[in-house]
Amino acid sequence: MQIQVDIAIAGGGPVGLAIAGMLIARGIDAKKIALIDAKSLSAAAEDPRSVALSYGSRQLLEQIHGWPTTATPIQEIHISRRGSFGRTLIEAAEYKLPALGYVCRYGDVVSALADGLSNAEFHQLRPSRIASIHESSEHVSIELSDGQTLTAKLAIQAEGGVFGEQAPRAKHRDYQQCAIVARVETSSPLPDRAFERFTEEGPLALLPQAGGYALVWCVRPEHSEQLISISDEAFLQALQHAFGQRMGRFINVGSRSTYPLGLNAQVINSARTLAIGNAAQTLHPVAGQGLNLGLRDAAVLADLLAKEMSPVAFTAFEHKRQADRNITIRITDWMARVFASAPDQSLTQTMLGMSLGLIDVTPSAKRWLASHMMFGLR
């Protein structure tokens, strides 16, 4: 069976579904769009991972009726350096916004976007794997593992998959860190406040969610192995030592998982294939900018393709997205490396801690930081 479309989207996660919805909302014929993903929609909807969405991302998703009904608002973000004086506190009230961001289940975001597309007659090929890709001067030919062939004028790689594996990366960095992810509870939670606490091994983030917190704790690989293997009680004690007493005692932890961290950025695209979201830039989780950057990619690309369905749109996209992508990558990369570059109590870390205090009392600097976290470079 052969399917002919204008746009083929590889990746049916939030970014892939979002750009499908954005294209249709801008007048692209749904029947000319195909979405391919290795997971079934039901399997993706069951994904329990927590994701942080900025207020700007909420605005983008609401435009395509893809905002999840279950989302915990972040009213405040507290940024500090363990063992150092100085902190930055960003508050939604300062900017007259209902929230700085939100914490959601990945599966809930997928479900909301899928519901928003439920009446659209686009081609959904899932579960389905890409076996091979061939690009000519006129089109992209995609062969699926079940024998189907898809021909498209243009192809968008939105998450993982063959495109991402084959495309060379222009920038890579191994942070020598692993992220431990878990759900934790405290004896004295501070509703709607998120924490980003830097330690000598890396950042420790606590994101409010459903009465507890989504934990992302970045540590050295050998420490990660230890923290995964110890008892819950010992883990909570280690977390308490790293974070401090701001929310009383850590009293409960759910299942723990870990994954290595690295920076992959600036995929080298071709004339008719383009990577966006995690396929183009996989960032360190510090500041939770990965998915938000991908949704901004999707919005800009949808605008351009609605005006011209040709490789010219891809060229214009790379130009328009370069500044926002570069600044976001540099900020997250700098924070991930520099705040973990020296031990606690060192002069370097004392100065970095003081810099957080300086940002807090410099309205223009704090406003710029808050704006970029919520909306990117505008």
N, C-alpha and C positions, 0 to 999 in steps of 0.2 A: 504494500500500500504506500502511495506517495502523497504527501501533503505539501501544498505550496502556500506560503504566507509571506508577508512583508517583514515581520519581526519574529525571530525565535529567541526566547528567553530561557537560558539554562539556569535553573535554581528556583525552587518554589517556596523559599523562606520569605521572611518579611520584605526584603528588598526586591526579590523577583516578583512577588505578588503586588507590591506597591507600584512598581513601574508598569505592570500590566494594567492596574486600575487607573494610573495617571494617564497612560496613553489613551485608554478608552474615554476617560473624562474629557480629554482634549480633542475628541472627535475622530480618533483612529478607529476604523472598522474592526470590531472585536474578532470577526472571522478571519482577519488577516494577521492575528497574533497567535503564537503557539508558546506554551510554557512546558518545560521538561524538568522533571525532578525524579530522583531515584526513590524517594519516600512517597508513600501514599499520603493523602491529605489527613486522614485519620491518625496516622503515625506521627506526622509533624504536629498535629494539634495536641497530642499528648505529651509533648516535650516540656518537662518541668523547669527548665533552666530559667533563671531570672535575668531580665534585661533592663537597662536604664534608658528611658526615652526622655529627651529634652522637651521643653515646652514647645519649641519650634517644630519638633517631630510630631507632637500631638496636632498642631495646626495642619501639617501636611497630610496626616492620616485622616483627620476629620473631613478633609476636602473630598476624599474618596470613600467615605463611610467605612473606614477601616480602623476606628479607634476602639480598643477593647473596653468592655464595661467594667472589668475588674482591674483597677490600677491604684497603687498607693502613691499619693502625692509626696513630693519632696519640697518642703517649705523653706528649709535651711540646709546649707552645706558647710560643715565645719572642717577646715583644713589645718593640719598641724604637723609638727615634727616631733617624734618621740624624744623626750629628754632635753628639748630645747625651748627657750622662751619664744613667744610669738605665735600667732595664729591668724587665719583669715576666716571670717564668718560672712557668707553670702546669704541674703534673705530675700525671698520673693516679694515681701511687702515693700522693700526699698524700690522695686521696679514696677510696683502696682500690677503684679501678675498673680494669678491664682496659685501658681506653683512654678518652681524652677524646672522640675522634671517629674518623672513618674517611674515607679518600679512595677514591672509586669512579668507574667510568665510568658516565655517565648511562644508556647502553644496557644495562649490566649490571643496574642498579636496575630499569629497565623490564622486562627479561627475567625477573628474579626475581619481581616482582610478578605478571607475566602467568602464570608457572608456578604461583604460589600460587592463581590463579583458574582454572586450566585445567579444573577439573571443575565450575565454577559455570555454570549455564545462564542467564547474563544476556545482554542484547542488546548485541552489539558492532558498531557501525556505523562501520567504518573500512576503507579511507579514505573519508571522507564529509565534506562541508562543509555548514555551516549557511547557508541562503540567507536566512531571515527568522525572526523570533520575534514572537509576539503573545501578550500576557498578558491574561487575563480575571479576573473575580473568583473563578472556579472552577478554572482550570487554565492551563497554558502550552502553546501550540501552536508547534511547531518544524517548519519546512519545510526539507528538505534539498535540496541541489543536484541530486540524482538524481530528485527528484519525490516521494520518500517523505515522509510526515507523521508526526510524533511528538507525542503528547499526554501531558503529565505533570502530576501534581499540583504538583510542585515542580521547579525546575531549579537546578543547581549549576554555576557557571562555575569550572573548576579551573585552566585554563591558556589564555591567549590567546583568539582566536576572536571571534565576533560580539559576545557579551555584553560582553567587555572593551573592544571598540572603541566600542560604543554608550553604555556607562555613563559618566556624567560623573565626573571625578576631583575630589575635594575638596582635594587637596594635591599639588603638583608642584614639583620643584626640579631644575634643570639644574646639574650639578656642574662643568661646563666641564672634564670629564675624559673620557678614553677608557681602556678596559681592554685591555691587550695580553695575549693568552692564548697560551701555548706550553708545550711540555715541554722541560725542560732537564736537563743532567747536570753534576755537579761532580766534582772530583778527590778530595775528601775529604767524602763525604756523612755526615750524622749521622742514622742510622736512626731513623725514627719521630718525628722532631722537625719541627714546622711552625714557620714564621717569619712574623711580621707586622711589617714594617719600614716606618715612616712616613717619607716624604720631603717636600720642600717642594712637590712636585706631587701627592702622594697616596700611598696605601698600596701596598706591594709585598709580595705574599704568595707563599711557597713552601710547597707542600704535598707531603709525601712520597708517592711512588706508584711501585711496581714498580721500585725501585732508583734512580729519578730523582726529579724534582720537577715538579709542575704549577705553572706560574707564572701569577700574575695581577698585572700591573704597571699601576697607574693613573697616567696622565700627562696633560698638557695635549694637546688635540687636535693642535696643530701638531707637538708632539714625537712623538706617536703616529704620524703620517704619516711622519716621518723614520725612526723606529725600525723601521717595517714595511718600508721601502724599502732600508735599508742591508744590507750583506753580513752573513752569520752571524758572522764574526769581529768585525766592528765592533759588532754587537748585543751579543755576549758581553762585549766590553770595556765598553760602556755599562752593562750589567747589573752587571758587577763593580764599577764605580765607585759605582753606586747602593746595592748591597747590602753590599759589603765582603768580607773574607777569611774569614769564619767557617767556610766549607766549602771552603777552598782555591780553586782556579780553576774558573770555569765553562768546561766543555770541549766542550759540544755543545748545540745547540738544534734542535728540530723545526720544523715549519711554524708560522708566526705568523699570528694573526688579531686583529682589533681591533673593538670596538664602543663606542658612546657610553654614558655613564652618566648616570642621573637617578633621582630619587625619585618614584614614583607611589604614592600611598597613599590609603586610605579611599574606596573606591568607594561611591557612593550606590546602595544596593540597593533592590529593590522588594519587594512583599509575597510574591511566589512565586519570585523569582530572587535568588540570593545568590552572591557571589564569594568564593573562598578562594584561598590560595596566591598565586602571582604575579599572578593576575587581580585580586586585592584589594590587594596591596602588592608593588611591584617595588623592591627595596632596592639600595643600593650594596653591592658584593660584600665590603666590609671585614667581617671576622669570619665570613664565609660563613654568614649566618643565614637567607637567603631560603627555601631548600627546607625547612630545619628548622622554620621558622615555619609554612610551609604544611602540613607533616605534623601539627603540633599543631592547626592549624585543622581538619584532616580528622578527627582523633580526637575532638575536642570535638563537632563537628557530628554525627558518627555516633552518639555517645551520646545526643544530644538527639533525633535523628530516630527512633532505636529506641524512644524513649518516646512520641513524638507526631509523626505524619507530617502536619504542617500548618504554616502560616506562623508559628504560635506558636513552633515550634522555631527558625526563622530569627531571630525577635526575641530569643529567649533566647541564641542564639549570639552575636549582636553584643554583648550585655551581658557575657557570660562571657569573650569573647576581647579585649575592649577594652584591658584593662590590659597583658596580655602583648604585644599588637601595638604599643601606644603606646610602651612602654618599649624594645622591640627596635628600632623605627623611630627613636626619639630617640637611642639609643646609636649605631647605625650612622651616622645622619645627622651627629651631633656629631663622631664620629671622622673621618668623611670630610672634613668642612669645617674643623674647628679645627686638626687636625694638618697641613693643607696651607694654612693661612691666612697664614703668614709664612715668610720665607726661612730657610735653614739658618743656624745660629749666632746667630739673633736671640734677644732676651730671652724672647719668647713661647715659642719652641721649646725653649729651655733649661728654662724652667719646666715645660713639658709633658713633657719628658724626665724631669725630676726627679719629676713626678707618677707616672710609671710605676714609678720606684724606690720611691716611698712606698707604692703599692699592693702591691708585692712584699713589703714588710716589715710590712704591716697584714693579718693573717690574715683578719679578718672581711671586709674589702673584697675580697681576692683570692678568698675562698670564695664571696662573692656573685657576682662576675664569672664564676667558673668554673661555678657552678651555673646561671646564666642562659644561658651559652653551651651547656651540655649539655642542659638541661631546660626552659628558658624560665621564666616566672614561675609558681610553683606555690603 
